[in-house]
């Protein structure tokens, strides 16, 4: 029987507090007192970092940890071009978009040129991906006059009230809203287009109408489901035939993460109506946003007042422009494709030799690896968490995802190189060997 999903994958629960250095225990105590228990820490043994550079994080003792998890510093931690550009801008001007400034216009022009929408598009900037997705919902409902939204079964799209009620991955304590339908995540043998079409019909039957299909283009929280390339195009056709909008959530897949394309939706040959962006956009600075067909935004802008005090401020825009510079000058999309393929092949070879690891999925520098119980073959979040924590103890950082927390998630900064892939593969091999994976040890 498949294990139930953990409350939070790889969360610190205090059970191994005695194993932590006294200074770390004291910082955790102060953190819980000041911030409360709503904030969570990764790993059985949390790690405290003091600096970072490239694809590494460093603790207080100067130990380097290979970062194979963080998507936010997409062009590398503390990249000199980003930090210098931001420093110059923060010393020059920082205000909002109601004043006329060239950088925000120039960046919008550059950003729009990387996209493929069915018609001319405009950009709106926010601070977070949650804000961008929340705004996309407002725009879709204004355009269609309907409320119904279709998402996938373990989707995550943000933390606002409107997004929490259509993010099943947040758990049963936040039930789906009546106007939301969740369809199974894409999988072999599933007619995904038919599932979406059924959900649209059901929304209409219950009087909600159909506003939009909202999908993370790599289906990260559903367990990383990017393939085969092209399978989302018929879904977009069905959405448009039903009078709804296709919203491509590129917070995870965007900015060349997939290697072959700048945006995840481009791998599928479709043209969305709205595209939302976030996390890696400013390499750690809070900037996000969306682009949408200008006819949709024209009507929204005419009828609805929208303003975001910090969205698109010159300092964050400077960081975002620097990210585009680095993607081009450092040829990071090419690196994501080539190193990602090398890493995927390395892990696939490991998976072939152990019953713990199953399917290896992904594209570019975004991989998902199924972890299964050796005795039952069922997905095992417990074993995935053990692998993640064992790798952290060997100073390699990954995470886990999926409806059962049973999919290893590998999503490093884009400068990740073959030598880093080798290090990750060697550590993973050591972890599996130490666990005696072939025998399925009782400790696991």
C-alpha positions in Angstrom: 0.0 0.0 0.0 1.3 3.4 -0.9 2.5 5.5 2.1 0.5 8.6 2.9 2.2 11.9 2.0 4.2 13.5 4.8 2.9 16.7 6.4 6.0 18.5 5.0 8.8 16.9 3.1 12.1 17.0 4.9 11.0 19.3 7.7 12.9 19.6 10.9 10.8 18.3 13.8 13.3 18.6 16.7 13.8 14.8 17.2 17.5 15.1 16.5 18.1 18.4 18.3 20.7 16.8 20.6 22.9 16.0 17.5 23.1 19.7 16.6 26.0 22.0 17.7 25.0 24.2 20.7 25.1 27.4 18.6 22.7 25.9 16.1 20.3 24.7 18.8 20.3 28.2 20.3 19.6 29.8 17.0 16.7 27.5 16.4 15.3 28.3 19.9 15.5 32.0 19.2 14.0 31.6 15.7 11.0 29.7 17.0 10.5 32.3 19.8 10.7 35.2 17.4 9.1 33.8 14.2 6.7 31.1 15.5 6.1 27.6 14.3 4.5 28.6 11.0 8.1 28.9 9.6 9.7 25.5 8.8 13.3 24.4 8.5 14.7 21.8 6.1 16.3 18.5 7.1 16.4 16.4 10.2 19.5 18.4 11.1 19.1 22.0 9.9 22.2 23.7 8.5 23.1 27.4 9.1 24.6 29.2 6.1 26.7 32.4 6.3 27.6 33.0 2.6 27.3 31.6 -0.9 28.9 31.8 -4.3 28.1 30.1 -7.6 26.6 26.6 -6.9 27.8 26.4 -3.3 26.6 27.5 0.1 29.0 27.8 3.1 28.3 27.2 6.8 29.9 29.1 9.6 32.9 26.7 9.7 33.5 27.3 6.0 32.3 23.9 4.8 31.0 24.0 1.2 27.6 22.5 0.4 26.8 21.7 -3.2 23.5 23.3 -4.1 21.4 21.1 -6.3 18.1 22.4 -5.1 17.7 26.2 -5.3 16.0 27.7 -8.3 16.0 31.3 -7.0 19.7 32.0 -7.6 19.3 30.8 -11.1 22.5 32.2 -12.6 24.5 31.4 -9.4 24.6 32.6 -5.8 25.9 36.1 -5.5 26.8 36.5 -9.2 29.2 39.5 -9.5 27.3 41.0 -12.4 24.0 40.9 -10.5 25.4 42.2 -7.3 27.3 45.1 -9.0 24.3 46.0 -11.1 22.0 46.1 -8.1 24.5 48.1 -6.1 24.8 50.8 -8.8 21.0 51.0 -9.1 20.2 51.2 -5.4 22.8 54.0 -5.1 21.1 55.9 -8.0 17.3 55.5 -7.9 14.6 53.3 -6.5 10.9 54.2 -6.9 7.7 52.8 -8.4 6.2 52.4 -11.9 4.0 55.5 -11.8 7.1 57.6 -12.7 8.6 57.3 -16.1 11.9 55.4 -16.0 13.7 53.7 -18.9 14.9 50.5 -17.3 11.5 49.0 -16.7 10.4 49.7 -20.3 13.7 48.3 -21.7 13.4 45.2 -19.6 9.8 44.7 -20.6 10.8 44.9 -24.2 13.6 42.3 -23.8 11.4 40.0 -21.8 8.5 40.1 -24.3 10.9 39.3 -27.1 11.6 35.9 -25.5 8.0 34.8 -25.5 5.6 33.3 -28.1 2.0 34.3 -27.5 -0.8 34.1 -30.1 -0.9 37.9 -30.3 1.0 41.0 -29.2 1.5 41.0 -25.5 2.1 43.4 -22.6 3.9 42.9 -19.3 2.9 43.6 -15.7 5.4 43.3 -12.8 4.8 42.1 -9.3 7.1 41.1 -6.4 6.3 37.3 -6.1 5.1 34.5 -8.2 2.0 34.2 -5.9 1.1 37.8 -6.8 1.6 37.1 -10.5 -0.7 34.0 -10.4 -3.3 35.8 -8.3 -3.3 38.6 -10.8 -3.6 36.1 -13.7 -6.7 34.7 -12.1 -8.3 38.1 -11.8 -7.5 38.9 -15.4 -8.9 35.5 -16.6 -12.2 36.0 -14.7 -12.6 39.5 -15.9 -12.0 38.4 -19.5 -14.3 35.4 -19.5 -17.0 36.4 -16.9 -16.6 33.0 -15.4 -15.0 31.7 -12.2 -14.1 28.0 -12.9 -10.4 27.0 -12.8 -8.8 23.7 -13.7 -5.5 22.6 -12.1 -3.7 19.3 -11.5 -4.1 17.0 -8.6 -1.1 18.0 -6.6 -0.6 21.5 -8.0 1.0 24.4 -6.2 0.5 27.9 -7.5 1.0 30.2 -4.5 0.2 31.3 -1.0 -2.6 33.9 -1.4 -6.1 33.0 -0.3 -7.2 32.7 -3.9 -4.3 30.4 -4.8 -4.3 28.3 -1.7 -7.8 27.0 -2.5 -6.5 25.8 -5.9 -3.2 24.4 -4.7 -4.0 20.8 -3.6 -0.3 20.2 -2.6 -0.9 22.4 0.5 -2.8 19.5 2.0 -6.3 18.6 3.2 -6.6 21.4 5.7 -7.1 23.8 2.8 -9.8 22.2 0.7 -10.3 23.1 -3.0 -12.8 25.8 -3.7 -16.2 24.8 -5.3 -15.1 26.6 -8.5 -11.9 24.5 -8.8 -11.5 21.1 -10.5 -8.3 19.1 -10.1 -7.4 16.5 -12.8 -4.8 13.8 -12.5 -1.2 14.8 -13.4 0.0 13.8 -16.8 1.2 10.2 -16.8 1.7 7.4 -19.4 -1.6 6.0 -20.4 -3.7 9.0 -19.3 -5.6 11.0 -21.8 -4.8 14.3 -20.2 -6.7 16.4 -22.7 -9.8 14.3 -22.0 -9.4 14.8 -18.3 -9.2 18.6 -18.7 -12.2 18.6 -21.0 -14.2 16.6 -18.5 -13.3 19.1 -15.7 -14.4 22.0 -17.9 -17.8 20.3 -18.6 -18.3 19.6 -14.9 -17.5 23.2 -13.9 -20.2 24.4 -16.4 -22.7 21.8 -15.2 -22.4 23.2 -11.7 -22.8 26.8 -12.8 -19.2 28.1 -12.4 -18.4 28.4 -16.1 -14.8 28.1 -17.2 -12.2 30.8 -16.9 -8.8 29.2 -17.2 -6.6 26.2 -17.1 -3.6 26.9 -14.9 -0.5 24.7 -15.1 3.1 24.7 -14.0 4.8 23.8 -17.3 7.0 21.2 -15.7 4.4 19.9 -13.1 7.0 20.1 -10.3 4.8 19.4 -7.3 3.0 16.6 -9.2 6.4 14.8 -9.3 8.1 16.5 -12.3 6.2 15.5 -15.5 7.7 17.3 -18.5 7.5 14.7 -21.2 6.8 13.9 -23.9 7.4 17.3 -25.4 4.3 18.5 -27.2 1.7 16.7 -25.1 0.2 20.0 -23.7 -0.6 21.5 -27.2 -3.9 19.6 -27.5 -4.8 20.7 -24.0 -4.4 24.4 -25.0 -6.6 23.7 -28.0 -9.3 22.3 -25.9 -9.1 25.2 -23.4 -9.5 27.7 -26.2 -12.3 25.8 -27.8 -14.1 26.0 -24.5 -13.7 29.8 -24.4 -11.2 29.7 -21.5 -7.6 31.0 -21.1 -4.4 29.0 -20.9 -2.2 30.3 -18.1 1.3 28.9 -18.2 2.9 29.1 -14.8 6.6 29.4 -15.5 7.8 30.1 -12.0 9.5 26.7 -12.0 10.3 25.9 -15.6 11.1 29.4 -16.9 14.3 31.3 -17.6 16.0 28.5 -19.5 15.6 25.9 -16.8 14.5 23.2 -19.3 17.6 23.8 -21.4 16.0 23.5 -24.8 13.8 26.5 -24.5 13.6 29.7 -22.6 10.1 28.8 -21.3 8.6 25.4 -20.5 5.5 26.0 -22.6 7.7 26.4 -25.7 8.7 22.7 -25.5 5.1 21.9 -26.2 4.6 24.1 -29.2 1.7 26.0 -27.6 0.9 29.7 -27.3 -0.6 30.5 -23.9 -2.8 33.6 -23.2 -1.1 34.5 -20.0 2.4 33.5 -18.7 3.4 34.0 -15.1 7.0 34.2 -13.9 8.8 34.5 -10.6 11.5 32.9 -8.4 14.6 33.0 -10.7 13.7 36.3 -12.4 15.9 38.5 -10.2 18.4 35.9 -8.9 17.1 36.4 -5.4 15.6 39.8 -5.5 11.8 40.0 -5.2 10.6 40.5 -8.7 8.0 38.5 -10.6 5.3 39.3 -13.2 3.2 38.2 -16.1 2.7 38.8 -19.7 -0.6 38.5 -21.4 -2.2 39.2 -24.8 -2.6 42.9 -25.1 -6.3 42.7 -26.0 -7.0 40.9 -22.7 -4.9 43.4 -20.7 -6.4 46.4 -22.5 -9.9 45.5 -21.2 -8.6 44.7 -17.7 -6.7 47.9 -17.5 -9.7 49.9 -18.7 -12.1 48.4 -16.2 -10.0 47.5 -13.2 -7.5 49.6 -11.3 -4.2 47.8 -10.6 -1.0 49.0 -8.9 1.8 47.3 -7.1 4.0 49.6 -5.1 7.2 47.5 -5.3 6.5 45.5 -8.5 8.9 46.6 -11.2 11.0 48.9 -9.0 14.2 50.0 -10.6 16.5 48.0 -8.3 14.6 44.7 -8.9 14.4 45.5 -12.6 18.2 46.0 -12.7 18.6 42.5 -11.1 16.2 41.0 -13.7 18.0 42.6 -16.6 21.4 41.3 -15.3 19.9 37.8 -15.2 19.0 38.1 -18.9 22.5 39.3 -19.6 24.1 36.4 -17.9 21.9 33.8 -19.5 23.1 35.0 -22.8 26.8 35.8 -22.1 27.5 32.6 -20.1 25.4 30.5 -22.5 23.5 29.0 -19.5 20.6 27.6 -21.6 23.1 25.4 -23.5 24.7 24.4 -20.2 21.4 23.5 -18.8 20.7 21.2 -21.7 24.1 19.5 -21.9 24.8 19.2 -18.2 21.2 18.3 -17.5 21.4 15.4 -20.0 24.7 14.3 -18.4 23.3 14.4 -14.9 20.1 12.6 -16.0 22.2 9.8 -17.6 24.4 9.6 -14.5 21.4 9.1 -12.2 19.6 6.7 -14.6 22.7 4.4 -14.4 22.4 4.5 -10.7 18.7 3.8 -10.8 19.3 0.7 -12.9 21.3 -0.9 -10.1 19.0 -0.4 -7.2 15.4 -1.2 -6.3 15.1 2.0 -4.3 15.2 4.3 -7.4 12.6 4.0 -10.2 11.8 6.3 -13.1 14.1 9.2 -13.8 12.3 12.1 -15.4 13.2 15.7 -16.4 14.6 18.1 -18.9 17.5 20.4 -18.6 18.5 21.1 -15.0 15.2 19.9 -13.5 15.0 16.2 -12.6 12.6 14.0 -10.6 13.5 10.5 -9.5 11.0 8.1 -8.1 11.9 6.5 -4.8 10.1 3.2 -4.1 10.0 0.7 -1.3 12.2 -2.3 -2.1 9.7 -4.7 -0.6 6.5 -3.4 -2.2 7.6 -1.3 -5.2 5.2 1.5 -4.0 6.2 5.1 -3.8 8.0 5.8 -0.5 8.2 9.3 1.0 9.9 7.9 4.0 12.8 6.5 2.0 13.0 9.7 -0.2 13.3 11.8 3.0 16.1 9.5 4.3 18.0 9.9 1.0 17.6 13.7 1.1 18.9 13.8 4.7 21.7 11.4 4.1 22.9 13.6 1.2 22.6 16.7 3.3 24.9 15.1 5.9 27.4 14.6 3.0 27.0 18.3 2.0 24.9 17.9 -1.1 21.5 19.6 -1.0 18.5 18.2 -2.9 14.8 17.9 -1.9 11.7 15.8 -2.6 8.3 16.4 -4.1 5.3 14.7 -5.5 1.9 13.7 -3.9 3.7 11.2 -1.6 6.9 13.2 -1.1 8.6 10.2 -2.9 10.2 12.0 -5.8 13.7 13.3 -5.4 13.9 16.8 -6.7 17.1 18.0 -8.3 17.0 21.7 -9.5 20.4 23.4 -9.2 21.5 26.8 -10.2 22.1 26.9 -14.0 26.0 27.2 -13.8 26.0 23.6 -12.5 28.8 21.9 -14.4 29.6 18.2 -15.2 32.1 18.1 -12.3 29.2 19.0 -10.0 27.0 16.4 -11.6 29.8 13.9 -10.9 30.0 14.9 -7.3 26.2 14.6 -6.9 26.2 11.2 -8.5 29.1 9.9 -6.4 27.4 11.1 -3.2 24.1 9.6 -4.2 25.8 6.3 -5.0 27.5 6.4 -1.6 24.2 7.0 0.1 22.5 4.1 -1.6 25.5 1.8 -0.9 25.6 2.8 2.8 21.9 2.1 3.1 22.4 -1.4 1.7 19.6 -0.5 -0.8 19.6 -3.9 -2.5 18.7 -5.7 0.7 16.1 -3.1 1.7 17.5 -2.7 5.3 15.2 -2.4 8.2 16.7 0.9 9.2 15.2 2.3 6.0 
